[in-house]
Amino acid sequence: MNRVEETRYPEFIVSGTPREMGRQLGEQAGELVRRFCEIALDSANRMACVSIEEAHRVSAESMKHASRYAPHLMEEFVGIAESAKVSPLDLMLAQVRNQFTDDLENACTSFSASREFTLDGGGLLAQTWDADPALDEVTIVLTRRPLGKPAYLSVGQAGLIGYMGVNEGGIGCAVNTLPAPSRGVGVPHYFSLRRIFEQSTLADAVEVLSQAYRAIPVNIMMATPEGPANIEATPEQVYLLRDPDYLVHTNHCLHKDLVPLNEHFEELCQSYSRLPRMTKLVEASNSQIGLEAIAEMFQDHDNFPGSICRHANPEDPVHGFIQTVFAMIIEPEKGLLHISRGTPCSAPFETYCIQAC
């Protein structure tokens, strides 16, 4: 990936009722929201082939599911559309662009460690975000301060109802593709992810995810007050992986009940080699994981082009455009989000705070 001139993403803060937060985001970042809506279908069509008519059908049906699942988030969603001057259907298309194919868009390496396994005793959550580099221009860091719910710091594309980050209660989430059966229409996972950030315990997070009529499978690596956790969710079931020390995930199923699915889906971006490589690097740390150690692991080019730090591969006609667009390291107990805007081997990690730094 070419080094971008700016090493920080644009930052925005919204607060108040759902509709107020949506309108504030549209007012502050309307140009980026409109641009994201413009490129969402093109980005989806790098991995699929979908007409605007089909895209709008999936958007309209998924909007109905989202409205039943989280009406307060739909209030915020409508506020964004109103203020950014985009149609709700086009904004929903940006939320459902990864529902058009089983061969999904991001192939990432994620990691979560307990307090006991980290240098400062605060736990860590980290992930590379390997995706379409065209999305860099519409990526922002956003702090939401909703009335009656935890403040929440996230990184993602302008206009998404929620994405990866951390809330003030120490719930952190990183998201990566989980190849498994999908049904194409349902609650976009950005909505269920946002509901998770409204919770304060792992049990409640699993419960709100279970309530969603999910369109596609998703993997959610988590930092929680109860320690590291990883959720592998298909449209039908939610499976939980736990470990007292650390967890690593790439892009294939690890829960024993889901492992047989791996035989039916093509390996995504050398997932089978990235998992043992990341695990080996973590084990070599001897339980002394800190920010610098994770940043160094994310710069690893072993098994290039299928490395943890991913670069374009012209020899791969399907996934060769996917690169590490950013990498993030979360300190959940401090409410800090460290992000490299670009490949970790070329871009510095900048720090963003859920509270004033």
C-alpha positions in Angstrom: 0.0 0.0 0.0 1.3 3.4 -0.8 2.1 5.5 2.2 -0.6 8.1 2.8 0.4 11.7 3.5 -1.7 11.9 6.7 -0.8 9.5 9.5 -4.0 10.2 11.5 -7.6 9.6 10.5 -10.1 12.4 10.7 -11.6 12.5 14.2 -15.2 13.3 15.1 -17.3 13.4 18.4 -21.1 13.1 18.6 -23.4 13.0 21.6 -27.0 13.0 22.7 -30.0 11.1 21.6 -29.7 8.6 18.7 -31.2 11.1 16.2 -29.0 13.9 17.5 -25.9 11.8 17.1 -26.8 10.8 13.6 -27.5 14.4 12.6 -24.2 15.6 14.2 -22.2 13.0 12.3 -23.9 13.9 9.0 -23.1 17.6 9.6 -19.5 17.0 10.6 -18.6 14.2 8.1 -21.3 14.5 5.4 -18.8 14.7 2.5 -17.1 11.5 3.7 -20.5 9.8 4.2 -21.6 10.7 0.7 -18.3 9.5 -0.8 -18.6 6.2 1.1 -22.1 5.7 -0.4 -20.6 6.4 -3.8 -17.9 3.8 -3.7 -19.6 1.1 -1.5 -21.1 -0.8 -4.4 -17.9 -0.6 -6.5 -15.9 -1.9 -3.5 -18.4 -4.8 -3.1 -18.1 -5.6 -6.8 -14.4 -6.3 -6.4 -15.5 -9.5 -4.8 -19.0 -10.0 -6.2 -21.1 -9.1 -9.2 -24.3 -7.3 -8.1 -26.6 -4.9 -9.9 -27.8 -1.7 -8.3 -31.3 -3.2 -8.3 -30.2 -6.3 -6.4 -28.2 -4.1 -4.0 -31.2 -2.0 -3.2 -33.4 -5.1 -2.8 -31.0 -6.5 -0.2 -30.7 -3.1 1.4 -34.5 -2.6 1.7 -35.0 -6.1 3.2 -32.1 -5.8 5.6 -33.4 -2.4 6.7 -36.6 -4.0 7.9 -34.6 -6.5 10.0 -32.4 -3.8 11.5 -35.5 -1.7 12.4 -37.0 -4.6 14.3 -33.7 -5.5 16.0 -32.5 -2.0 17.0 -35.1 0.7 16.4 -33.0 3.3 18.4 -30.0 2.6 16.1 -32.3 3.1 13.1 -33.1 6.5 14.5 -29.4 7.4 14.5 -29.1 5.9 11.0 -32.0 8.1 9.7 -30.3 11.1 11.3 -27.1 10.4 9.4 -28.9 10.0 6.1 -30.9 13.2 6.7 -28.0 15.4 7.6 -25.5 13.9 5.1 -28.1 14.3 2.4 -28.0 10.7 1.2 -31.0 8.3 0.7 -31.5 5.8 3.5 -31.3 3.1 0.8 -27.9 4.2 -0.3 -26.7 4.5 3.2 -28.0 1.0 4.0 -26.2 -0.3 0.9 -22.9 0.8 2.6 -23.9 -1.3 5.6 -24.8 -4.5 3.6 -22.0 -4.4 0.9 -20.4 -7.5 2.5 -23.7 -9.5 2.2 -23.5 -10.1 -1.6 -21.1 -13.0 -1.6 -19.7 -15.8 0.6 -16.2 -14.6 -0.5 -16.1 -11.6 1.8 -13.9 -8.5 1.8 -11.6 -8.5 4.7 -9.0 -11.1 5.7 -7.5 -10.1 9.0 -5.3 -11.4 11.9 -6.7 -10.7 15.4 -5.4 -11.2 18.9 -6.6 -10.7 22.5 -4.6 -11.1 25.6 -5.5 -11.1 29.3 -4.2 -8.7 32.0 -1.8 -11.4 33.2 -0.3 -11.9 29.7 0.5 -8.3 29.1 3.3 -6.1 30.3 1.3 -3.4 32.1 -1.5 -5.8 33.3 -4.3 -4.1 31.4 -5.0 -6.6 28.6 -4.7 -5.9 24.9 -6.8 -6.4 21.8 -5.3 -6.0 18.3 -6.0 -6.7 14.6 -4.7 -6.0 11.1 -7.6 -4.8 8.9 -6.8 -6.3 5.5 -9.3 -4.9 2.9 -9.9 -2.8 -0.1 -7.4 0.2 0.1 -10.0 2.4 -1.6 -11.8 2.5 1.8 -8.9 4.5 3.4 -10.2 7.8 2.1 -13.6 7.4 3.9 -12.2 5.9 7.2 -12.6 8.0 10.3 -12.2 7.7 14.1 -15.4 8.4 15.9 -16.4 8.9 19.5 -20.0 8.5 20.3 -21.4 9.6 23.7 -25.0 8.3 23.7 -27.4 9.2 26.5 -27.7 6.5 29.1 -25.2 4.2 27.4 -21.4 3.8 27.5 -19.2 6.1 25.4 -17.7 4.3 22.5 -14.6 4.9 20.4 -14.4 3.3 17.0 -12.5 3.2 13.7 -14.4 2.5 10.4 -16.0 4.0 7.4 -18.0 7.3 7.7 -21.7 6.4 8.0 -21.4 2.9 9.4 -23.6 2.5 12.4 -20.8 0.8 14.3 -17.5 -0.9 13.8 -14.3 -2.0 15.6 -13.2 -0.2 18.8 -13.7 0.0 22.6 -16.3 1.3 25.0 -15.7 3.0 28.3 -16.6 -0.2 30.2 -13.6 -2.1 28.7 -15.5 -4.0 26.0 -13.4 -4.1 22.9 -14.2 -5.7 19.5 -12.2 -6.5 16.4 -14.0 -8.1 13.4 -12.8 -10.4 10.7 -14.4 -12.5 8.0 -15.5 -16.0 8.8 -16.2 -18.1 5.7 -19.4 -20.1 6.4 -22.9 -20.3 5.0 -24.8 -17.1 4.7 -28.4 -16.1 3.8 -27.7 -12.7 2.3 -30.5 -10.7 4.0 -30.8 -9.9 7.6 -29.4 -7.6 10.3 -26.1 -6.1 9.0 -23.4 -7.1 11.4 -22.5 -3.4 12.1 -25.9 -3.1 13.9 -25.3 -6.1 16.1 -21.7 -5.1 16.7 -23.0 -1.7 17.9 -25.4 -3.4 20.3 -22.4 -5.2 21.8 -20.7 -1.9 22.6 -23.8 -0.9 24.6 -23.1 -3.8 27.0 -20.8 -4.2 30.0 -20.4 -8.0 30.3 -19.5 -10.8 27.9 -22.7 -12.6 28.7 -24.8 -9.6 27.6 -22.7 -9.2 24.5 -23.3 -12.8 23.4 -27.0 -12.4 24.2 -27.6 -9.3 22.0 -25.7 -10.9 19.2 -27.8 -14.0 19.5 -31.0 -11.9 19.2 -30.0 -10.7 15.7 -31.4 -12.4 12.6 -27.9 -12.4 11.1 -27.3 -12.2 7.4 -23.7 -13.4 7.2 -21.2 -15.2 9.5 -18.8 -13.0 11.4 -15.8 -13.5 13.8 -15.6 -11.0 16.7 -12.4 -11.0 18.8 -13.0 -9.4 22.1 -11.5 -7.8 25.2 -13.9 -8.0 28.1 -13.7 -7.4 31.9 -13.8 -11.2 32.1 -10.8 -11.7 29.9 -10.2 -12.6 26.2 -13.0 -14.0 24.2 -13.7 -14.9 20.6 -17.1 -15.3 19.0 -17.6 -17.3 15.8 -21.2 -16.5 14.7 -23.0 -18.1 11.8 -26.4 -16.9 10.8 -27.9 -19.7 12.9 -25.6 -20.1 15.9 -23.2 -18.2 18.2 -20.1 -20.1 19.4 -17.7 -18.8 22.1 -14.0 -19.5 22.4 -12.2 -18.6 25.7 -8.6 -18.8 27.0 -7.2 -17.4 30.3 -4.1 -16.1 28.5 -4.6 -15.2 24.9 -6.5 -16.0 21.7 -5.5 -15.7 18.0 -7.8 -15.8 15.0 -7.4 -15.4 11.3 -10.0 -16.4 8.7 -11.2 -20.0 9.3 -13.3 -21.6 11.9 -11.7 -22.8 15.1 -14.6 -23.9 17.3 -14.9 -27.7 17.2 -18.5 -27.6 16.0 -17.6 -25.4 13.1 -14.2 -26.8 12.0 -15.9 -29.2 9.5 -17.2 -26.0 7.6 -13.6 -25.2 6.6 -13.7 -28.1 4.1 -16.5 -26.4 2.2 -15.0 -22.9 1.8 -11.8 -21.8 0.0 -9.0 -20.6 2.2 -9.1 -16.9 2.5 -5.8 -15.0 2.0 -3.5 -17.8 3.5 -5.5 -17.9 6.7 -4.0 -21.4 7.6 -0.4 -20.1 7.6 -1.1 -16.8 9.3 -2.7 -18.4 12.4 0.4 -20.5 13.4 2.7 -17.7 12.5 1.0 -15.2 14.7 0.7 -17.8 17.5 4.4 -18.5 17.2 5.2 -14.8 17.6 3.0 -14.5 20.6 4.5 -17.6 22.3 8.0 -16.2 21.7 7.1 -13.2 23.8 7.1 -15.3 27.0 4.0 -13.6 28.4 5.5 -10.1 28.0 3.2 -8.7 25.4 3.1 -4.9 25.1 2.4 -2.3 22.5 5.8 -2.4 20.9 5.7 -6.2 20.7 2.3 -6.3 18.9 3.4 -3.5 16.5 6.4 -5.6 15.6 4.4 -8.7 15.1 2.1 -6.8 12.8 5.1 -5.9 10.6 5.9 -9.5 10.0 6.3 -10.5 6.3 6.9 -14.3 6.8 5.2 -16.3 4.0 4.8 -13.2 1.8 2.5 -12.5 0.0 0.3 -14.3 2.6 1.9 -12.5 5.5 0.4 -10.9 8.6 1.5 -7.5 7.2 -0.3 -7.8 3.9 0.7 -6.1 0.6 -0.8 -6.2 -2.9 -0.1 -9.3 -4.9 -0.6 -8.9 -8.6 -0.3 -12.7 -9.1 -3.6 -13.3 -7.2 -6.5 -12.3 -9.5 -9.1 -12.8 -6.7 -7.7 -11.4 -3.5 -4.5 -9.7 -4.7 -5.9 -6.2 -4.2 -6.4 -6.8 -0.5 -3.8 -5.0 1.7 -3.4 -4.0 5.3 -5.3 -0.8 5.2 -4.8 -0.2 8.9 -3.8 -2.0 12.0 -5.1 -1.3 15.5 -4.1 -2.0 19.0 -6.6 -1.4 21.8 -5.8 -0.9 25.5 -9.3 -1.6 26.8 -8.9 -0.5 30.4 -7.4 2.8 29.3 -9.9 3.5 26.5 -7.0 3.9 24.0 -7.0 3.0 20.4 -3.6 3.0 18.5 -3.9 2.9 14.7 -1.4 2.7 11.9 -2.9 4.4 8.8 -1.4 2.0 6.3 0.7 -1.1 6.6 2.3 -1.4 10.0 5.7 -1.7 8.4 5.4 1.8 6.8 3.1 3.8 9.0 3.4 4.9 12.7 0.7 4.0 15.3 -1.2 7.1 16.3 -3.1 7.2 19.6 -6.8 8.1 20.0 -8.6 8.4 23.3 -12.2 7.7 24.4 -11.7 10.5 26.9 -9.7 13.7 26.3 -6.0 12.8 26.0 
